[in-house]
Amino acid sequence: MNEAPTELGDYIAGALGPKVEGWAVGVDMLTLTATPATILDVLAFLRDDARLRFVSFIDICGVDYPARDQRFDVVYHLLSPSLNTRLRIKVQTDEMTPVPSATGLYPGADWFEREAYDLYGILFTGHHDLRRILTDYGFDGHPLRKDFPMTGFVEVRYDEEQKRVVYEPVRLNQEFRNFDFLSPWEGTEYVLPGDEKAKSN
């Protein structure tokens, strides 16, 4: 049975009341908005409600908006096999405010929360093993933040003399090049080297 996203939104908002800050439908998918204080109640209701049964945990990911005070969106994706429907929940937080871990409700959230911590620096309280999962142990910073430098801080290579991996400051052998990606058929707005001769005639 596949319910319309708007019907689900009305039902969930009516059942949870102020625990859900809002909801919207985009691309035929329901998106709920919650807070760090209410996210566990929202997840538990979605999982345990007999009509909904969002028992399959798909993903947690982060989104970075550096211009906002609460710069991160923590985005949860759930699936209800009985409804054949997916659902998204968004929670806003900042670099210092932790979000309660969902691992007590969905054990599959474990590595996804570690990934969000590693790549964005999003903190989760109650997680039994919140440490880096994709970057190295001594890695400095969080590489998916928009203010993280494109080159990083260090580069890694294997040193044949020391017979081990060594870390060194990033050294760019070539400056970044700026490509305009304009169509060669439309021409450029600037004069290419050699074209000034043709225009002088």
C-alpha positions as CSV (number, residue, x, y, z in Angstrom):
1,M,0.0,0.0,0.0
2,N,1.5,3.3,-1.1
3,E,0.1,6.4,0.7
4,A,0.4,9.9,-0.7
5,P,3.2,11.9,0.9
6,T,0.8,14.7,1.8
7,E,-1.5,12.2,3.7
8,L,1.6,10.9,5.6
9,G,2.7,14.4,6.4
10,D,-0.7,15.3,7.9
11,Y,-0.8,12.1,9.9
12,I,2.7,12.4,11.3
13,A,2.4,16.1,12.1
14,G,-1.0,15.5,13.8
15,A,0.4,12.6,15.9
16,L,3.7,14.3,16.9
17,G,2.5,17.8,17.2
18,P,5.3,20.3,18.2
19,K,7.9,17.6,18.0
20,V,7.9,18.1,14.2
21,E,8.7,21.7,13.3
22,G,7.3,21.4,9.8
23,W,7.1,19.2,6.7
24,A,7.1,19.5,3.0
25,V,6.9,17.3,-0.1
26,G,9.4,17.5,-2.9
27,V,10.0,15.2,-5.8
28,D,7.3,12.9,-4.3
29,M,9.1,12.5,-1.0
30,L,8.1,13.7,2.4
31,T,10.6,15.7,4.4
32,L,10.1,16.3,8.1
33,T,11.9,19.0,10.1
34,A,12.8,18.2,13.7
35,T,15.2,19.4,16.4
36,P,18.1,17.7,18.2
37,A,15.9,17.6,21.3
38,T,13.0,15.8,19.5
39,I,14.8,13.6,16.9
40,L,14.8,10.4,18.9
41,D,11.0,10.7,19.6
42,V,10.3,11.3,16.0
43,L,12.5,8.3,14.9
44,A,10.9,6.1,17.5
45,F,7.4,7.0,16.4
46,L,8.2,6.5,12.7
47,R,9.6,3.1,13.4
48,D,7.0,1.8,15.9
49,D,3.7,3.2,14.6
50,A,1.6,0.4,13.2
51,R,0.5,2.5,10.2
52,L,4.0,3.7,9.3
53,R,6.6,1.1,10.1
54,F,9.6,2.9,8.9
55,V,11.8,0.0,10.1
56,S,14.6,0.2,7.4
57,F,17.3,2.7,8.1
58,I,18.9,3.9,4.8
59,D,21.3,6.7,5.6
60,I,22.4,9.7,7.6
61,C,24.3,12.4,5.8
62,G,25.4,15.9,6.5
63,V,25.0,19.2,4.5
64,D,27.1,22.3,5.2
65,Y,25.8,25.8,5.0
66,P,28.6,27.9,6.5
67,A,26.7,31.2,6.3
68,R,24.0,29.9,8.7
69,D,24.5,30.0,12.5
70,Q,23.4,26.4,12.6
71,R,25.6,25.5,9.7
72,F,24.8,21.8,9.4
73,D,21.8,19.8,8.3
74,V,21.8,16.2,9.6
75,V,19.6,14.3,7.2
76,Y,18.1,10.9,8.0
77,H,16.6,8.7,5.3
78,L,14.1,5.9,6.2
79,L,12.2,3.3,4.3
80,S,8.9,1.7,5.1
81,P,8.7,-1.7,3.3
82,S,5.0,-2.0,4.2
83,L,4.2,1.4,2.6
84,N,6.8,1.1,-0.1
85,T,7.7,4.7,0.8
86,R,10.9,6.6,1.7
87,L,11.0,9.6,4.1
88,R,13.6,12.2,5.0
89,I,14.1,14.0,8.3
90,K,16.2,17.1,8.7
91,V,17.8,18.4,11.9
92,Q,19.8,21.6,12.1
93,T,22.8,21.9,14.4
94,D,26.2,23.7,14.7
95,E,29.8,22.7,15.4
96,M,29.3,22.6,19.2
97,T,25.7,21.3,19.6
98,P,25.6,17.5,19.5
99,V,22.7,15.5,18.1
100,P,21.5,12.4,20.0
101,S,22.7,9.2,18.5
102,A,20.1,7.1,16.7
103,T,22.0,3.8,17.2
104,G,19.7,2.8,20.1
105,L,16.8,2.8,17.7
106,Y,18.5,1.9,14.5
107,P,21.8,0.0,15.1
108,G,22.6,0.6,11.4
109,A,23.1,4.3,12.1
110,D,26.5,3.5,13.7
111,W,28.8,3.9,10.8
112,F,26.8,6.7,9.2
113,E,27.1,8.8,12.3
114,R,30.8,8.1,12.4
115,E,31.0,9.2,8.7
116,A,29.1,12.5,9.5
117,Y,31.5,13.1,12.4
118,D,34.6,12.4,10.3
119,L,33.7,14.4,7.2
120,Y,31.7,17.3,8.8
121,G,32.6,17.3,12.5
122,I,28.9,16.8,13.5
123,L,28.8,15.5,17.1
124,F,26.5,12.7,18.3
125,T,25.9,12.1,22.0
126,G,25.4,8.5,23.2
127,H,27.3,7.0,20.3
128,H,29.5,4.1,21.7
129,D,32.4,4.6,19.3
130,L,32.4,8.1,17.7
131,R,35.8,8.2,15.9
132,R,37.0,8.8,12.4
133,I,36.1,6.1,9.9
134,L,37.3,7.4,6.4
135,T,40.2,9.7,7.1
136,D,43.4,8.8,8.9
137,Y,43.8,9.0,12.7
138,G,45.9,12.1,12.6
139,F,43.9,13.9,10.0
140,D,43.4,17.6,10.6
141,G,39.9,19.0,10.0
142,H,36.8,17.7,8.3
143,P,37.1,17.5,4.5
144,L,33.5,18.0,3.4
145,R,33.1,21.3,5.2
146,K,32.9,24.1,2.6
147,D,35.6,26.0,4.4
148,F,38.1,23.1,4.2
149,P,41.0,24.0,1.8
150,M,40.8,22.2,-1.6
151,T,44.4,21.0,-1.2
152,G,44.1,19.9,2.4
153,F,46.8,20.6,4.9
154,V,49.2,17.6,4.4
155,E,49.9,15.1,1.6
156,V,50.8,11.5,2.2
157,R,53.3,9.4,0.3
158,Y,55.3,6.2,0.8
159,D,59.0,6.9,1.6
160,E,61.3,4.2,0.1
161,E,64.2,5.1,2.4
162,Q,62.1,5.1,5.6
163,K,60.0,2.2,4.5
164,R,56.8,3.8,5.8
165,V,54.1,6.3,4.9
166,V,55.1,9.9,5.7
167,Y,53.1,13.1,6.0
168,E,54.4,16.3,4.4
169,P,53.0,19.8,4.0
170,V,51.1,20.2,0.7
171,R,53.4,21.2,-2.2
172,L,51.7,22.2,-5.4
173,N,54.0,21.6,-8.4
174,Q,51.7,23.6,-10.6
175,E,49.4,26.5,-9.8
176,F,45.7,26.0,-10.1
177,R,44.5,26.8,-13.6
178,N,41.4,28.7,-14.3
179,F,39.3,27.2,-17.2
180,D,36.5,29.2,-18.7
181,F,34.7,26.2,-20.2
182,L,33.2,28.4,-22.9
183,S,32.0,26.8,-26.2
184,P,34.7,27.3,-28.9
185,W,31.8,27.9,-31.4
186,E,30.6,31.0,-29.5
187,G,34.0,32.5,-28.9
188,T,35.5,34.1,-25.9
189,E,35.1,37.6,-24.5
190,Y,38.8,38.1,-24.3
191,V,41.5,38.2,-27.0
192,L,43.4,34.9,-27.4
193,P,47.2,35.1,-28.0
194,G,47.7,35.7,-31.7
195,D,44.2,37.0,-32.4
196,E,45.3,40.6,-31.9
197,K,47.1,40.4,-35.3
198,A,43.9,39.4,-37.1
199,K,41.9,42.3,-35.6
200,S,44.5,45.0,-36.5
201,N,44.0,44.4,-40.2
